């Protein structure tokens, strides 16, 4: 949920950042020529780091496991980091709104990669159809000329099959095709900013794409073994994982819509969801511990009392894991939970 005072806070942060930077903030990145990449969260920071490799150290602004990027309030140092960045990688779709607020308030003029915009454009390779195609993401000489969404536009016809774009679900880091699109967009942007490193960035993006196949295989195995299995979510964090795995979210619409809109579910919606868990009508509960409240904690308690496995899904990386490891462990945990209930 967005704070009504977020824009004012962002403007104040930008003003403070301007003071911190004194006369030295460039509109095209640092004056000393050093490339600086800033990501809104360590999720997108991990994807960007996989591409940047050893050439650039990516800075992530939201890293705490307990942090909720929806309500994150940028500090003056955050605003200064964005203002001084050569490239900013963020989720978009209103999720990490503080980044857009800072950029719109005059916080520098960095290159940007927005994951949600890539998702909406249908960007990203179909990780199923190109399996075994060693040339699926072979670097080309014209990558550096492509903008954030152009690289992945060629995949539009076969990406995101079955996704519902009628509503906005901004949690696109659980969509593997979008993560792939972000990696290649970062490679393209960095290739523009650092032509000498272009081959490295493109090769790293291709390696990341290959690693994503391992996660995709796990998700496909869930779909093969547990097609249309009913699950529940306390909120729609992992909807793209659920969809990709061929599962069905059985949570009543009234409950899900209230949570998504940041309002309290009605007593009737809570009772219906509680009964769903009491009657063991779902095989697993996907639970976000970063935004838990009285209602979500009650749902978890009921699930555990009913013997329904709980799979934790989060919005920032667990300590010590990169994006690929995190997505792999989440898919493995979901598969294990469903196997338990088979």
N, C-alpha and C positions, 0 to 999 in steps of 0.2 A: 504494500500500500504506500502511496506517495504522500509525503508530508506537504501540507499546504504552504509551509514556509521554506521549502527546499530551494526554490529559485533565489530567494533573498539570501539564504545561507551560502549558496554557491557564489553569488555575486560578492558577498563579503569575503569568502575564501579567495576569490580571484583578486580582489583588491589587496588583500593581505599578501598574496603571492607576488603581486606587482611590486609591493614594497620590499619584500624579501629579495626579489631579483634585481632591485634597483634599476639601473639603466641597461642591464645586460641581456634581457630576454629576447631571443630571436624568434621571428615568426616562422622559421623553417627548421628549427632545431637548435641545438647548442651552438654557441659562437665558436667553441674550440674545435669544432669539426667532429667531435665524438658522437657516434650514433647512440641514441638512447631510446629504448623501447619500453613503454609502460603499458601494463594490462590492468583492467579494472579489478579482476579477481585472479587468484592463483590458478584457477581452472584454465582460463584463456592465457594466463602467463606461462603455464606449462606447455600448452600447444605452441605458443610463440617461441619458447625456449628450445623446443625440439627442432624448430626450423633455424633459429639463430645460431644454435650450436655453441662452439667455443669463441665465436667472433664477437658476440654481444651478450651482456648480462641483462636479462629482462627483469624489470621491477614490477612486482604485483602490489596493488594497493590494499585489497581486501584479502587477508590471509588467515585470520583467526577462525578456527572451527566453529566458534560460537557466534560469529558475525552473520548478520542477515543483510546481503547486498541491497535488498529492496529498500531498506530504511537507513542505509549507510549515509552518514553526513561527512562530507569531505572536509579535511583540515586544510589550513593554508599551505602546509607542506605538500599535500596531495595535489592541490591546485597548481603549485609551482612545478611539481613533477610533470603534470600534464602539459603545462605551458612550455616547458623546456624540452619536451619529448620530440624525437624525430618521427616516431610512429606510436600511435595509441591503438590498442586492441581491446575491444569491449563487447559486451553481449548485445546491448540495445534492446529495443522492444519495451522500453520503460523499466527494465530490470535493474540496471545500474545507472539510473537516471542522473546521478551526480556527475558522471562523465560528460553527458550531453549538456547539462547545465553549465559546466565549466567551459566547455568548448563554445557554446552559444553566448556566453558572457564575455567572450574575448580572450579566453585562455589559450593564447598562442595559435598557431596554424599548422599543427602536425599532420602528417599523413595518417589515415585511419583505416581500420578494418573492423566492420560491425558484423558480428555473427548473425544477428537476427535478420538483417537486410539480405545476407547471403541465403539464409533459409527461405525467406519469402520469395526470392527470385528463383527458387528451385535449384540452387547451386549445389555442387558437390557430386562426386562420382558415385555411381551405384556400386557399392562394394560387393554386391552379389554378382552383377553381370560381368564385371571385369576380373573376376577371380581367375587367376592363372594367366592373365594377359600382362606379360612383362613390360609391354609398352604403354600401358594404360595411362601412366603419368610421366612418360619420358620427357625430360626438360627440353624446351625448344628455345630458339634464339630470340623469339619475340615475346617471351614471358614478361620481360621488364616493361613492355609497353602496355600491358593490360591493367585495367583498374580493378577495384576490389571485387566486383562481381563478374567481370568479363571472363576470367579464366574458367569459372565453373559453369558459365551459361551454356556451354556446349553439352552439358549433361542434363539439361532441364527436362528433356523428353522422358527420361527414365528414372528420375530421382524423386524420392518422397512419395512413392506410390502408397495410396491408402491413407495419407495424412489429411486431416481436416483443417483447411485454412480458413474456415468460416469464423472461428474464434481465435483469440490470441493466447497462445501459450508460449511464453518467452523463454522457457527453460530449455533452450536448444542445444546445450552442451551434452544432453543425453541423446541427441540425434547424430549418429556417426558420420553421415554424409556432410552435415554442417561443419563438424570438427575438421573433416578433410578439406572442405572448401576454405575454412579459415587458415589452415596451414598453408595451402597454396597461395591464398591472397597475401599472407604475410611474406612468403617467399618472393612474390612478385614485387611487393612494396620495398622490401629490403634490397632486392636486386636493382631497383631504381635508385635507391639511396646509396648503395654500395656496390657498384658494378663489378668491382674486383672480386667480391664474394658471391656473385650471382650463381656460379656453378655449385658452390657449397650449399647455398640456401635451397636451390631447386633439388639437389640430391637429398638434402635433409627432409624436405617436404615429401619426396617420393618414398623415403624410408619410413616416414610417419604413416603414409598411406598404407604401406605394406604391413606395418604393425597393427593398423586398424582392422586389417583382415582377421587377425587373431581374435579380436573382440567380436567382430561380426560373426565369426564362426560359432562363438559361444551363444550369441543371441539367436542365431539360426537353429542351433541345437535345441534351444528351449522351445522355439516354434514347432520344431519337428516332434518333440516329445510331449508337449503340453498344449497343443493348439486349442485356443478358445477357453483355456482354463480361467476361471474367475479369480480375480485378485481385488484388493482394496487399497486405496491410497488415502492418507489423511489429508493430502493436498496433491496437486497435479505436478509435482516436481519431476517425476520420472515417466511422464506420459509417453514420451517418444521411445523409451526403452520398452514399456508395456506394449505399445503398438508394434514395434519392431520384432518383439518376441512372440507376436501372435496371441497375446493374452487379452482378456476382457476385464475392464475396470467395472466392478459391479456396485460401486458406491452410488447411492441414490443421487439423482441430479440436483435436488434441492440442497443437499449437503455439500456436494462438490462445488456448485455455483457460489454458495455463500463463502466458502473458504477462498475460492479464487478471487472473489470480489472484496475480500478483506472484511467481511461482515460476520456476525455470529450466526451459525446455523440455527434454524428454528428448533424448538423442542421436539417437534414431530420428525424433523430431518435427523436429529441426533438419535432419537429413539429408533428410527428405521435402520440407521447405520449400526447402532449397537446390536439390534436384533440380528442383523446380517452376520455379525461376528459371533454372537451367542449361538446361532444355529449352524455355525461352521459352513456357511454358504460360499465362502471364499477359501482359497488355498494358501494365501499369504497376505500379509499386511505390509505395504511399503510405507515407511515412516521417516519423516524428516525431523531429526532431533534439533535442528537449528532454529526452528520456529514453533517449537512445541508450546502448547497452552493447556488449559484445563481440559478442553474438549478432546484434543489429540491425545493427551496422556490417558484419558479415560478409555479411548478407543484402543490404545496399546494394552492397557491393563486387561480389558475384556478379551482381546485377541489372545494374549498370553494365557489367561485363565481357561480359554477354550481350546488351547493347544494349537493355535494357528501360528506358524512361524512368522517372525517379524524381520523384515529386511530393511536396514537403514539406508536411506538415500540422502545425499547432502548437497550443499551448494558451493562448498569450497573443498579443496583437496585435503584428505587426511594427511597428517604429518608423515613425511618420508615417502610419499607416493607421487608418481607423476600421473599424467592424464591416462595413459594407456594402462598402467597398473591399476589405477582406481576404477576405471570402467570394467576392466577384466574381473576384478574382485567383486564388484557389484553384480555383474552378470552371473558369476560363479555362485554368489550367495543366493541369488534369486533361483537359479537352477537347483541348488541344494534344497531350498525351502520347498519347491514344488515336488522334488523327488521324495521328500519326507512325507508329503501329504498324498502321494500317489496311491 
